Amino acid sequence: MRPRINEVDELLTKGVNVTVYNGQVDLICSTKGTEAWVHKLKWEGLKIFLAKDRTPLYCGSDKSTTKGFVKSYKNLYFYWILKAGHFVPTDQPCVALDMVGAITQPPAT
């Protein structure tokens, strides 16, 4: 495994949407480790991204249970998925489906 910070920086600079997601209880790719490499990006929007608040994620009509969080700025999106490990779609299928729907959504016309 090799760091891909330079490649992610290049994608962000070129305006490509970059989505990072992490299961909160993932022991293989820890959330803290993922956050740490995001902090190492040199992308011009990083400072503003880091200053943004996270937005809670819910599934369906249940607004009483937070399933995760998302933070975004310009073309960088970071999802924290709660009660999920390395297999986010298996552990949190509803929020995973919502996330994929948001990622693949066509641009507004």
Buried (B, 14 or more C-beta within 10 A) or exposed (E): EEEEBEEBBEBBEEEEEBBBBBBBBBEEEBBEEBBEEBEEBEBEBBEEBBEEEEEBBBBEEEEEEBBBBBBBBBBBBBBBBBBBBEEBBEBBEBBBEBBEEBEEEEEEE
